[in-house]
Amino acid sequence: MRTITVVVGLVLIALGLYQAFVPQQVVDFGPLEVSAKEGLTTESLVLIGLGVLALVVSFLKRK
């Protein structure tokens, strides 16, 4: 169970960081390509926070 929680925490942190720092393609129309980078949004911060929380819980919970 502890291993699953650690893996889930790391995946959530990675997804949050990916959303925060990788620009998402918005428009691709012929030679015109527009991309947007919003930075740290509420959604990415929630994912990172949940990931950190999962890691903390996994290390605090011992049998």
C-alpha positions in Angstrom: 0.0 0.0 0.0 2.9 2.4 0.8 4.4 1.8 -2.6 1.2 2.6 -4.4 0.8 5.9 -2.4 4.4 6.9 -3.2 3.8 6.2 -7.0 0.5 8.1 -7.0 2.2 11.0 -5.2 5.0 11.2 -7.7 2.6 11.0 -10.6 0.5 13.8 -9.3 3.5 16.0 -8.7 4.8 15.3 -12.2 1.4 16.1 -13.8 1.1 19.3 -11.9 4.6 20.4 -12.9 3.9 19.4 -16.5 0.7 21.5 -16.6 2.5 24.4 -15.0 5.5 24.7 -17.1 4.9 23.1 -20.5 3.1 25.4 -23.0 -0.1 23.9 -24.4 -0.8 24.4 -28.1 -3.9 26.5 -28.6 -4.1 27.3 -32.3 -2.4 25.8 -35.3 -3.7 27.4 -38.5 -1.4 27.0 -41.5 1.8 29.0 -40.9 0.3 30.6 -37.8 0.9 28.7 -34.5 0.0 30.2 -31.2 0.9 28.6 -27.9 0.0 29.7 -24.3 1.8 29.2 -21.1 -0.3 30.1 -18.1 2.2 29.2 -15.4 1.0 28.0 -12.0 -2.7 27.7 -12.1 -5.0 26.5 -9.4 -5.4 23.1 -11.0 -1.6 22.6 -11.2 -1.2 23.7 -7.6 -3.9 21.3 -6.4 -2.2 18.4 -8.2 1.2 19.3 -6.7 -0.3 19.7 -3.3 -2.2 16.3 -3.5 1.0 14.7 -4.6 3.0 16.1 -1.7 0.3 15.1 0.7 0.3 11.6 -0.6 4.1 11.4 -0.2 3.9 12.7 3.4 1.1 10.3 4.3 3.0 7.4 2.9 6.1 8.2 4.9 4.2 8.9 8.1 2.0 5.8 7.9 4.0 2.8 9.2 2.8 -0.6 10.2 
